[in-house]
Amino acid sequence: MRLKINHTTRYQYDTPLDYSLQQVRLTPKDRSGQKIIDWQMTVSGGKTECSFVDQHSNHVDLISIDPGGLDLTIHCEGEVEVTDNGGVVGQHQGFMALWNFRRETPLTKTGPHMARLLAELGDEYDGDIAKAHALSALVLQHVPYILGKTDARTSAESALQIGGGVCQDHAHIFIAAMRKLGFPARYVSGYLMMNDRVNQDATHGWAEAYFDEIGWIGFDISNGYSPDDRYIRIATGFDYKDASPVSGMRYGGSSENLVVQLQVQQ
């Protein structure tokens, strides 16, 4: 399926900024099952300082705001051809060693709530992949999709304790649990074409786990299935912090207003 993306991220400030630098991961990965037909990024109110590929093979652009600026707009537009592989991404690639994806990070921190979740999961499954799908369903059962209960700093253990969250929290809990079970796991940020709407207000997040016989397989915990040809993978990492579409720092400006306009359609 060929998907068309139109994505605008706009930062507005009430007073002029002395300096701001944004780390932008908004260029889709070009690899098996996903091919970039066309992709362009334009910047208004700032400029691209440099571009590079990071340790997770993500394309990163460093974008600065014009000195004294009040507004920075990043616009991405393009088309991507996606093949439905049933969630299978394949063998590990890139600079980061596979064993690193078993380590705990602050956002995938575990504790007694995770221990109880894994005890409830049990071991009676027809293979590791079936167990991973059961885990995905169990996470959503314990942490239903509820806006406003968590934020970008909420850890997997905290989200379990709160008992509600969004796609980022679901992915972190699944990743943390799979690592406790001995599997490499990682976070994925990207685009999802929804069946009931074209206009969206945010990108999507899900998880991938590694199985020796197959490689990386995706799990969208929030929606209860593996990614298909409606999904575009943008960035991957140990957790959301490594794969966030836009992150950065600034000096000056007493408040920030973020406006996101996103369209994903066939």
Buried (B, 14 or more C-beta within 10 A) or exposed (E): EEBBBBBBBBBBBEEEBEBBBBBBBBBBBEBEBBBBEEBEBEBBBBEBEEEEEBEBBBBBBBBBBBEEBBBBBBBBBBEBBBEBBEBBBEEBEBEBEBEEBBEBBEBBBBBEBBEEBBEEBEEEBEEBBEBBBBBBEBBBEBBEBEEEBBEEEBBBBBBBBBEBBBBBBBBBBBBBBBBBBEBBBBBBBBBBBBEEEEEBEEBBBBBBBBBEEBBBBBBBBBBEEBBBBBBBBBBBBBBBBBBBBBBBEBEBBEEEEEEBEBBBEE
